[in-house]
Every structure is written in structure tokens, then in C-alpha cells.
Amino acid sequence: MPTICAFYGILIQMFWKDHGPPHFHALYAEYEALIDIRSLEVIEGHLPRRAMALVLE
């Protein structure tokens, strides 16, 4: 897997030939969210509030 960062049990992944718009995957336990790189809005999925705050920071 193309993991670019790992902290507090959260994995940030980016895939080379993934669909648009440009985004990254944030995984935490059984949760996953796709987050737009430009606006930092969640495209799909969700994370617990505290995990999401750490990802956006």
C-alpha cells in the first residue's frame, strides 16, 4: 500500500492512478475517508471527530 504517513494509528495513503479529484485516503481502525487535497473536504466516508481533527491539522 502507498502509505505516505502514519501517526496515532491513522494512515494517510495516496494512489498513483486513482480517480479525480486529487485526494488522499485517511484510514483509522475500521473507518476510512477520502479527503480532497485542495479544499480538505470529505469526498466520501468518515472518521471519528478526534481522528479527523488530527488529519486536518
Beta strands, then each sheet from edge to edge (+ up, - down):
strand 1: 3-7
strand 2: 10-13
strand 3: 23-28
strand 4: 31-36
strand 5: 42-46
sheet 1: 1+ 2- 3+ 4- 5+
end
